[in-house]
Amino acid sequence: MDKNVTHWISGAPFTGQAQRRGDVHDPATGEVARTVDFATESEVDAAVAAARAAFPAWRDTPLSKRTAVLFRFRELLHEHREELARIISAEHGKVFSDALGEVSRGLEVVEFACGIPHLLKGGYSENVSTRVDAYSILQPLGVVAAVSPFNFPAMVPMWMFPVAIACGNTFVLKPSEKDPSTAVRLAELWTQAGLPDGVFNVVHGDKAAVDGILEHDDVKAVSFVGSTPIARYIYETAAANGKRVQALGGAKNHMVVLPDADLDVAADAAVSAGFGSAGERCMAISALVAVGPIADDLLERIRARVAKLRVGPGDDERSEMGPLISRAHRDSVASYLESGVREGATLAIDGRVHPVHGGGSDGFWLGPSLLDNVTTDMSCYTDEIFGPVLSMLRVSDYDEALRLVNDNPYGNGTAVFTNDGGAARRFQNEVEVGMVGINVPIPVPMAYYSFGGWKQSMFGDSHAHGTEGVHFYTRTKAVTARWPEPNPERSGVNLGF
């Protein structure tokens, strides 16, 4: 990877001089691995101008030619998936196998977008009136943009740009400045696949770059994934500037374990979903709700599994969990272990003493942790920690568990573990959460379904990818047509409606 990461505008790396730069760290050592250019208003304008200039020709490119580019991009992604996973692992810190899974989930959306000719079909009705036909067509918006998070530098952008580009839009991506290299490599692969210059652009930076996108007159829609406060800001600012917005926010995902559940299966799921990718997933399980008398037994099974987890650098194939993204974030996550105890929780598993195999002493390490006897008024429960900290809550019955989940302001994902089909069906019907797993701890939908939460986990009307993604990146035009026939009987003037 280059020692400095710069923008990608109109099919090539940006050649101008950066006014500001940021550091990109190796999370396993804490060392600065490279730098990244931060965009000013000028660079944002250049990227949007390139996208705007490319839009008319790309909009009018036949669907068969668009899909041919998408198929070539799909093949290149598959060919370079391990390379992309290594880039993700180096800058984010997640283990290689997890990064490879991320690329695969993004690839699924590209495959979905390859079917865009069918998805863009409109409707047609003959003779809605005498010799009058009516039909609808789906057309692209123009220049659209995305602001994506650090935790999935490949998958989250690929929830957005394959569908947007397939629909005929042009795209500006602002990836996280913490792990920017993946976005540029994706841009290179797009160019290699034959995507015309300017259809896909990348600008790096911080709030200045984001605000430049949100306020730009030529940007018609903005997609975002991140924390709830920033999602709300993105939604309000972009909407105030007349843009279509989908802003996916934070989460506090509950995993409800009913007394009849297989506790070994539940313990495996809690550890996997709570500590995979160091808990830095918007769909990670962070609140473990033990119903009835099973809590102590479940805790001991989790404790036994956590003790065997190998924490180490992402490029070590033996590692099961890597470091966190930054020192500041690691310290923030770790602080909840102390505040949780102060507020009355029990620190059942202390990740600060979990052994680390390899990496550097200055790496951003925190092992898997669990706070027991958590209550809903504690900050470890009310806040989105976004790290390897599970909070266990103990409740007496199903109704109390359901009420706890539904009372939470977040509604991104949830799961129930049970062998009772009636209880599972009741839960999926009654829970007020956008994505539900039944004996599945991370219920991320496949590409042909939509991804999105409820309540404060989602701002906007359209979820990501699937047919809702097509809806978000197109607008419907209704046409009413009457063609004159030979020697028609003219009806004359008629002022009626």
N, C-alpha and C positions, 0 to 999 in steps of 0.2 A: 504494500500500500504506500501511496505517496506520503511524504512527510508533511505536506500541506494539502488540505482538501479545499477545493474551490467550487464555485457554482458551475452549473451546466446550463448553458443558454443557447438556443438555436442549434442544437446538435454538436456542441463543442464546449470544452472547458473555457471558463471566463478568463480573459487575458488581462483585465484591468488590475490596478493596484488596490489591495484591500486597505480600507482606513482603520478597521479593527479586526482582531482575530481572537479566537478562544482556544483553550487547550483541550485536547482529547486525551484522556488517560487510559492506561491499561489497568483495569480494576483489580487485577490479581497482584500487581506490584505497587500500585499507587503512582507510578511514574508517568510523566507526560510522553505519550507515544507519537503524537503529531499535533498539528494545529489546524484550525478550520477558519476560513474567511467568514466574516459577518457582513451580511448585505445591508447596504444603506437604501434609502428610497430610490436612488438611481439604479441600483442593481435590480430591485424589485420591478421598477418600471421597464427595464430592459427585458426581463423575463416575460412580463405580461405582454409587452409589445411584440415579442417574438411569437408568443402563443396567439395573439390576436391576428398577426399577419398570416400565420399558418392555418387559421381556422377555416376560411372560405374554401380552400382547396381540399382540406381534410373532410369537411362536412359534405362536400360533393363527391368524394371518392366513393366509388361503388362498394356496396357491402361485401361483395366477393373479394375485392382487393383489400379492404380493411381486415377481413377475417384471415386472409392469407398472411398479413403482417402479424396478427395475433398468434396464429399457429406457429410461425417462425420464432416469435418471442417465447412461446411456450416451450419449444424444443431447446432453445438456448438456455432458458431457466433450468430445465431438466439437466442439460449437459453441465451447467456450471453450479449446480445446487450445492455441492460440497465446498467449492470456492466461496460462495456467498455465505455459507454457514461458518466458515473459518473467519470471514470478515466480521460477522455478527458476534461471534464468540470473543474475538480479540478486543472489540470495543465495548460490548455490553457486559461480557463476563459470563454469560450463560454457557453451560456445557455444550460441546459440539453436537451431541445427539439431539438436544433440545432445540438448538439453532437450526439443525437440519429439518426437524419437524415443523418449525416455523416457516421455512421456505416451502415445504410441501403444502402447508395449509394455504399459503398465498398462491401457489401454483394452481390449486383447485379453483380459485376465483378466475384466474386467467383462462382455464379450461371452460368454465361457465361462460365467460365473455366470448369465447370462440363460437358460441351458438347465438350470437346477437342477431343474425337475420330473422330468426324465428321470434325473438323477443321484441323486435321493433315492429312487428306487424300491427297495423291499425285495424279499424273496423269499417264495414261498408254496408249500407242499407239502401236497397232500391225502392223507388216509388214511395218515398215518405210523403209526397204529395204528387199531384199529377205530373208525370214525367220529370220529377225532381228526385235526385239521389243525395244521400248524405253519407259522409265518411269522415273518419278521424285519422290523423297521421301524427307520429311522434318525431319531434325534431330536437337536435341538440341545443344546449343553452349558449355555448360559446366558450369563453375562457373560464375554467373552473380551477379551484385550488384546494389543497389539503395541508393541514398542519398536523403532523404525526408525532407520536410519543417515542421515548427512548426504548421502551421495553420490547417493542416488536418492530425493529427498523425495516424489516422486509414485509412481514405479513400485513400489518395495518395499512401501509400505503397500497399494497396489492388488494386490499378490500375495496379500494376506491378507484385507482387509476385505470385498471383494465376495463372496467365497466364504462367509466366515463369516456375513455378514448374509443372504445368499441362503438359507443353511441354517437360518435362524431365530434365530441368536444376536444379542445386542447387543454393542457394541464400544466399547472405550476405546483410543485411539491416543496414544502418547507419541512425538512426532517428535523429531528432533534439534533441540536448542536453537540450532544454528548456522544453520539455514535453516527456520524454523518456519511461514512464511506460507502455503506450499502446502497444508499440512494443514488450515488454517482455511478456505481457499478451497474445498477439497474438501468440507468440512462444510457450507458454505453451499450448494453445488450439491446435496448430498444433501437438504437441507431444501427447496430449490426443486423437487426431483424428487418430493416428497411423502413422504419417509421420516419416520415419526413421531418426535416429540421423544424424545430419550434413547436412540434406537437406535444413533446414532453420536456419540461424544464425543471431545474432544481436550484433553489436559492437557500443558502444556509444563514443562520443567525439567531437572534434572540427576539425580544418583544418588538424591536424596531422593524424587523422584517415581517413579523406577524401583523402588526398594525398597518404596514404598507399594503399588505394583501387585503386586509379587512376593509380598508378605506378606498381601495382602488376602484374607479368607476368601471373599468373594463372587466373586472372579475364578477361573474354572475352567480357563482355558488361557492360555498366553503364547506369542507368536511373537516372534522376534528375528532381526535380521541385524546383524552387526558383527564385531569382532575376536575371535579365538579365546579369549583370556583372559576377555573379558567374556561371550562365549557360554557358556563353561564355568560362570562365576559365575551367569548367568541360569538355566542348566539346573539346577545344583545347588540354588540357592536356591528356585526355583519348585517343583521336584520335592519338596524337603523340606517345602514347604507344601502338598503334595497336588495340585499342578496338572499338567495335561498340558502338555508343552513341545516346541516345535520351535525350536532355537537354531542358526542358520546362522553359522558362524565364518569365520575368515580363509582366506587362500589364498596359494599360491605356484604359479601356473599356468605350466606348461611348454609350450613350442611346439617340437616336435621336427621338424627339417628333415632329411630323408633325402637322400642324394647325388643321387638321380634327380629330385628336385623341381624345378619351374620356379622358379628363384631370383628372378625378377622378381615372380612371384605371392607368393612367400614374403616378400620384402622389403616389398612393399605391406602384407601382412597383419601383419607384425611391427610396422611403424610405426603402422598403424591401431589395432591391438589393444593396443600398448604405451603409446601416448601420447594416445589418445582420452580425453576427459574428464580430461586431465592425469594419466592413470594411476590415477585414484581410482575404480576399479571392482573389485569382488570377482572379476570374470571377466577382468580385464585380463591380458595376457601379461606376465609379469615375468622369466621365465627362458627364454632362447632357447638351445636345444640344437642345435648344428651338428654333424652326423654326417659323419665322414670329411674329405675335403680341401676342402670347400666354404666353410669359415668365412671366409677372407679375402675371397673374392668376395662372399659374402653381406653381410659388414660394409660393404664399399665401396658396395654398392647401397643399404643402409640409410642410410649417411652422406649419399649424394647426395639421398635423399628428405627426410631430416631438415633439410638445409640450406635446403630450399624451404618448410618449414612456417612458417605465419604465426601467431605467438603474439600475442594481444591480448585486449581485453575481450570478454566473451561477447555483448554487444549490438551488436558490430560484425560485420556479415554477412560481412566478409572474413576474420575470425579463424577459425582451424582448431583452436586450442587456447587455453584460458583459463588463469586463475590457479589456485592451490590454495586450499583452503577457509579457511585461517588462517595467520597468520604463524608460529605455533609449529609447525604441521604442515609448512609450507614449509621451515623451518629443519631440522626433523628429517629430511625427505627429502634435503635437500642435504647433510647430514652424512655420508650413505652414500657420496658421491663421494669424500670425503676418507678415510674409514675403509677404503673399498675399495682405494684406492691403497696405504694403509699396510699392508694385509694381503696385497698382492701382485698385485692386479688392475691392468689398464691402462685409464686413462680415455680411451676412444676418442672419445667425444662429450661435451663439457662443456656442459650446459644452462645453467650460470650466465652464460655469455657469449652465449647465443642472443639475438638482438634481439627487443625487445618493441615492438609497434606500438600506441601509445595506452595508455590507462589512466593510472595514477599511479606515480610512483617508489616510493611506499610500498605498492604492491600486492603481493600474495603470489605473485610470479613465480618460476618455475623452468622453463627450457626443456627439451626432450627430451634425455635423456642416455643414454649406454651405457658400461657397464663390460665390458671384454673379459678373457679369460683368467681368468674367475671359477672358483673351486673350491668344493666343497660345505661347506668349513669356514669360509668367509668370512661375516661378518655380513650383507653385502649379499645373500647367498643364503639364509641361515637365517632372516632376519627378513622379515616382510611390510612392505615399504617403503611401499606404497600411494601411489605417485607416479610421475612420468614418468622412471623409471630402469629400463632394460633391463639384465639381466645375461646375458652370452653365455658359455656353457660349451662347451668343445670335447671331443668324445668320438670314439672310433675306429669304433664300429659300432652297429648297432641294439640289440644285447643290452645294451651299456653304457648307451645312452640310456634304455632301458626300466627298467633297474635303478635308474638315477638318479631317474626319476620315481616309481617305486614305493617307494623308500627314503625319500622326502620325507614328513614327517609330515602335510602337507596333502594333500587329495584333492578339491579343488573342481572345477576344470576343467583340461582339457589339449587339445592339438591336435597332429596329425601332418600334415606336408606331404610328399606323395609322389605319384608317378604309378603306383605299383605297388599294384594292388588286393589282392594277397595280403599284402603288408606292412601295408596299412591294416587289413585284416580281422584280422590277427594282433594288431595294436596295440589295436584296440577290444576284443578278447577278453582280452588279457593285462594291460592297464593297470588299476591300482587307483585309479581316479578316478571320481567320480560323473557327470561330464558330459564327453563326448568330442567333439571336432571333427575331421573328416577334410577337410583343405583348407578348413576353416572356423575362423578364429582365436578367435572368441568364441562358443562353442556354447551359448548360452542357449536352452533349449527353448521351444517355443511354449506358450501357456497351457493347452492340453489335455494336455500332458505335465508332469511334475513338475520342480521346480527344487530341487537340493540336492546337496551334496558327500558325500564319504566321509572316514573317519579324523577328524582334528582340525578338519575344516571343517564338521562337522555333529554336533550333540548332540540326540538325540531320534530317534524312529522314523519320523516322517512328514515328507516333503519339502513344499515350498510349492506352491501352486496345483495345477491338474490334479485328477485323482481322488484323489490323496493328500491334497490340501487338503480335499476333501469329507470324507474319512475322518477327518482331524484335527479338524474342527469339528463332528463328529457322534459319537454313540455308538449302538451297536446294541442293540436290545431284541428278544429272542427270545420269542415267544408260542406257547403250546401250548393249543389250544382244543377243547372237545367240547361240542356243544349237544344237550340232551335231545330225543329224538324222541317222537312221540305213542305212548303205551302201551309204553314200552321194557321190555325184559326186564332187570330189575335184577340186577346181579351180586353185590350184597351187599358185605360188608366183605372187603377183600383187603389184607393187610399186606405183600405182596410188592413189590419195587421195580419 
